[in-house]
Amino acid sequence: MDQFTLNLIVVGASFALYIGIAIWARAGTTSDFYTASRGVNPIVNGAATAADWMSAASFISMAGLIAFVGYGNSSFLMGWTGGYVLLALLLAPYLRKFGRFTVPEFIGDRFYSQSARIVAVICLLTISITYVIGQMAGAGVAFSRFLEVDNTTGLLIASGVVFMYAVMGGMKGITYTQLAQYCVLITAYTIPAVFISIQLTGNPIPPLGLFSTHAESGLPLLTKLDQVLVELGFHDYTGLHSSMLNMFLFTMSLMIGTAGLPHVIIRFFTVPKVSDARKSAGWALVFIALLYLTAPAVGAMARLNIVTTIFPNGTAEQPIEYSARPDWMETWAQTGLLAFEDKNGDGRIQYYNDDSEEFAATAAERGWEGNEIVTFNRDILVLANPEIAQLPGWVIALIAAGGLAAALSTAAGLLLAISSAISHDLLKSVLMPGITDKQELRAARISMAFAIAVATILGLNPPGFAAQVVALAFGLAAATLFPALMMGIFSKKMNQKGAIVGMLAGLTLTLLYIFTYLGWFFIPDTNMLANTPDNWLFGISPLSIGAIGAIVNFTAAYITMKLTGEPPAHIQELVESIRVPRGAEGAVDH
Amino acid sequence: MTNDRTASAYWKANIRIILICLVIWAIASFGFAILFRPMLAELPLTFGGVDLGFWFAQQGSILVFIGLIFYYTWYMNRLDKEFDVDEK
């Protein structure tokens, strides 16, 4: 059986499973549609949150970004896990006690203002749509390779599948499909990593393998990796080669953003009790950590495997000939995401850092005229990883299913957050208060379909690698929703004007900074400054600006509050009541 | 612990444990993995060929985060009962 057929069978079987669950769990009432009747067990909810959370960015993109940068990109690892501590300690239990369906609903009620609610809806839509672009970029890469179709067709298939189960099943469908997706994606991520770890270090546990001895050379794996990279003029893997301030702010931005993401917060409305909300955040992090502890091992080992594939006899010897290149290079070259150019015409692939001035002399001496892997898309690394390590065909097919599970599950969760913001927060409570439950449900489904269409169009032309686009969404969440939610709980005196001014200040600053470097509304070539470290203000990249946006949000809100006086007494009592677990409404039963 | 069992005492105790947890959270990630990494590298301790700061950046911090959430959950369940504000 050839690889293509195998891919089709494995990916098709996994889709059939998700769709089957969605149909089985088809939702009936409004409460069911949004929050699965608040009847979800914390461990199940934790696994579903993990699947919702780990998107194309975590699964497909992150290990590749770590592989090509090394230590500096540890921000992704710490940022996307550390946020759960903030979520469990500062938000989840109180939002569950408050007992509403959506994030704008909390903000609207707590700040006793429809304007605050509308501002929250605007923030939510900005965050979620940016996030979905990243998912579509990732899904496009996965489909283009595994179904051997072009990017556009891949995106259309992806949007069709997301539409099917998100629209039909609602949240309940999503909770149980996401449990299934978690199982598929974690298995798919772990199996190739275990094989590769055994090949390189003899240790079957990848996170331990990362810090063990490289079997072939007898050196510690990371020492060996640093050594071969430096021999080719690259930066060493374990050192810091960017600004420490930027790394600090980037990590901060991802952490705060994690705790402010509406599609993640919405999950904590579905647990039965307040104490379960805390526990659920803990379980979510356990399930996430299984992948996040493996990812740095995948990154480092893949980077080493790439170098040793191209320089089979060591970096001091000749690289391989074009004619002898392995099949994976051939197949990935067909997608255009990997490309070669024999610059010096010697028939061999020179892979080195041609930007390094110190290495230029060595390269000239060896007759090298530039790096000959001219395109190496970071998003292909995890998907190509089993092929690079020459693992069996079923492992390659499995990773395709896993990558698609990650991209599609997150896209579905985001679409739910988008549709509930529009139908529940805009239509039902602001524009058309008389709407029936049934009409509201229909509006939710129509807005989902609309959001899928927008996301598909934007996914055709993403402003970066999947994880980078997603990081922008985190910056926006950090600068807008997190501060508003936190002040709503921890400051009894915070009033409506403070919250609105804070969110708008954070959103404006962050969006302006991002658009300055990445183009207005991410349209290519409309940026005002080139996106390079020299142009960044104080060396802060557009990916890290969310941390500054959050500080601006807090400060602006506080000053406005001081100038405009206290909120009414019943709001202060409301804040008192959400601070204690007792009296939370039980699981709603219909 | 005092004998004060009011809602404000409960909240104060909650804020205290949150602050303690967040200090540990920050030290494990922003501290050991980023800001103090050069200092930790001076120690004669290495972990699989690299300094401790690298390990914290890629593994240690994540393990600390998990520990913190479960500790906080356990602590708060106890606190809820003590102040008689737990869910029935």
Interface residues (C-beta under 8 A of the other chain):
Chain A: Y71 S74 L77 M78 T81 G82 Y84 V85 A88 L89 L90 P93 P207 L210 F211 S212 L219 P220 L221 L222 T223 T238 L240 M244 M247 F248 T251 M252 M255 K273 V274 S275 R278 K279 A281 G282 L285 V286 A289 Y292 L293 P296 E576 R579 V580 P581 R582 A584
Chain B: A7 Y10 W11 N14 I18 C21 L22 W25 S29 F30 A33 I34 L35 R37 F47 G48 G49 V50 D51 F54 W55 A57 Q58 Q59 S61 I62 L63 F65 I66 L68 I69 F70 Y72 T73 M76 N77 D80 F83 D84 V85 D86 E87 K88
